[in-house]
Amino acid sequence: MDPFLAKARHLDETDELREYRSVFFHGEEELVYFDGNSLGRLAVENIARINDLVGQEWGGRLIRSWNDSWYGLSLNLGNKVAGLLGAEQGSTLFSESTSTNLYKLAWSALRHQKGRSKIISDTLNFPTDLYILQGIAKEMNAGHNIQLVGSRDGIYPDLDEMENLIDENTALLTLSLVTFKSGYLYDMEKINRLAHDHGALVLWDLSHAAGAVEIDLASTSADLAVGCSYKYLNGGPGSPAFLYVKPDLIRKLENPIQGWFGHHDPFAFDLGYSGADDIRRFAVGSPPILSLAAVEAGLDTILEAGMPEIRRKSIALSGFLMEMAAGKLDKYGVELASPQDPHRRGSHVSLRHPEAWRICQALIHPPKNRKPIMPDFRAPDNVRVGLCPLYNTFGEVLYFIQSLEEVLLNKEYLAFSAERPDVT
Ligand SMILES: *Cc1c(COP(=O)(O)O)cnc(C)c1O
């Protein structure tokens, strides 16, 4: 037997998380789904949950449902996700999107850090984060300058450059804990310490990290964080994002969007704004209850499975993928575009090839005798493989590498157009 096949079988048979695959909906049983880091799978429980929410809670109970269960949902789910982030109870809230939360927290941090003008991020960051920072700098018109730490290889940020950039004029560092393309994982504790030594605050974007790696916001003294819930948390398309503010910073910071849900007593209908003293200070308006409620099943599943076990399997999956890729794909010009060191890697692996877009098309639309595989394409040359320990298997990783080998050997990608749709 092929040693890789034997290994995949053994790892799947002894996988402690194998039961969790059936928690999720598998519409096409044969589809190999490696896009859970972009849009996680649907938890089956959500079909009945959302049906009930629409039919009973909205249709039947109408406005009474706000007091029955809806009003406290943002905070209750915030406390649930806090359990995955190593965050204190009462420090985390669901509201709006990652981009909007990033705006609120970056703005409030820069206001708090008046007199300091440097903002540091990196060239590996997700562009929306940089756009938001650029917009705030323009809006504040206070001479902020944004400095981006570079990367020599598109995989690792240049940490020496970062150390040189941070100084007493630095207001804020904002970084993705796991970078969206290469999957590089920052050392949160080290960066927090480096920033704090110079009086700077750190705002972490946990979008590609929550549910993928172990995070300890409280014990690493993190200041601020945001993150989305539709990736590894399986919350559904456009599900609300979370935000975290270190408890002793909450009352020192101001929310730039002063909506009534951030008021200390929204239903007093005071004519003047006075922010809440707790994390609700960073809320804005009525939350999207249908989307918000769908987040719970995914969170419960991850809490039950446990992050240590999820992380252990994630490293085993990505390690297996890299081991197979090195042996079988090197000769076709495929290069690893993610860190080798598992401690510096999140739960997705990127492979580089000049024909990455057409290779993805060939995997998604295979010949009849092969199962479809859905990785992500990230411009210009990344095939990105999101590995979700709750539902991906070692057998799927094996199948992916074998299929990719066929695509490359037979140059199957030549049959596909280089044109790309709106969403890739
Ligand atoms: C996915 C992702 C986002 C998404 O932002 P939205 O406002 O929710 O669309 C932001 N930042 C990072 C790092 C991401 O990975």
The ligand as a MOL file (V3000), in Angstrom:
LIG
                    3D

  0  0  0     0  0            999 V3000
M  V30 BEGIN CTAB
M  V30 COUNTS 15 15 0 0 0
M  V30 BEGIN ATOM
M  V30 1 C -12.1770 37.9110 6.3550 0
M  V30 2 C -11.4370 39.0430 6.9220 0
M  V30 3 C -12.0520 40.2880 7.0880 0
M  V30 4 C -13.4620 40.4850 6.6330 0
M  V30 5 O -13.9910 41.7200 6.9650 0
M  V30 6 P -15.5670 41.9450 6.8490 0
M  V30 7 O -15.7470 43.3430 7.2320 0
M  V30 8 O -16.2290 40.9710 7.7980 0
M  V30 9 O -15.9740 41.6600 5.4430 0
M  V30 10 C -11.3090 41.2950 7.6760 0
M  V30 11 N -10.0250 41.1060 8.0560 0
M  V30 12 C -9.4110 39.9060 7.9140 0
M  V30 13 C -8.0130 39.7190 8.3810 0
M  V30 14 C -10.0880 38.8490 7.3190 0
M  V30 15 O -9.4890 37.6650 7.1650 0
M  V30 END ATOM
M  V30 BEGIN BOND
M  V30 1 1 1 2
M  V30 2 1 2 3
M  V30 3 2 2 14
M  V30 4 1 3 4
M  V30 5 2 3 10
M  V30 6 1 4 5
M  V30 7 1 5 6
M  V30 8 2 6 7
M  V30 9 1 6 8
M  V30 10 1 6 9
M  V30 11 1 10 11
M  V30 12 2 11 12
M  V30 13 1 12 13
M  V30 14 1 12 14
M  V30 15 1 14 15
M  V30 END BOND
M  V30 END CTAB
M  END
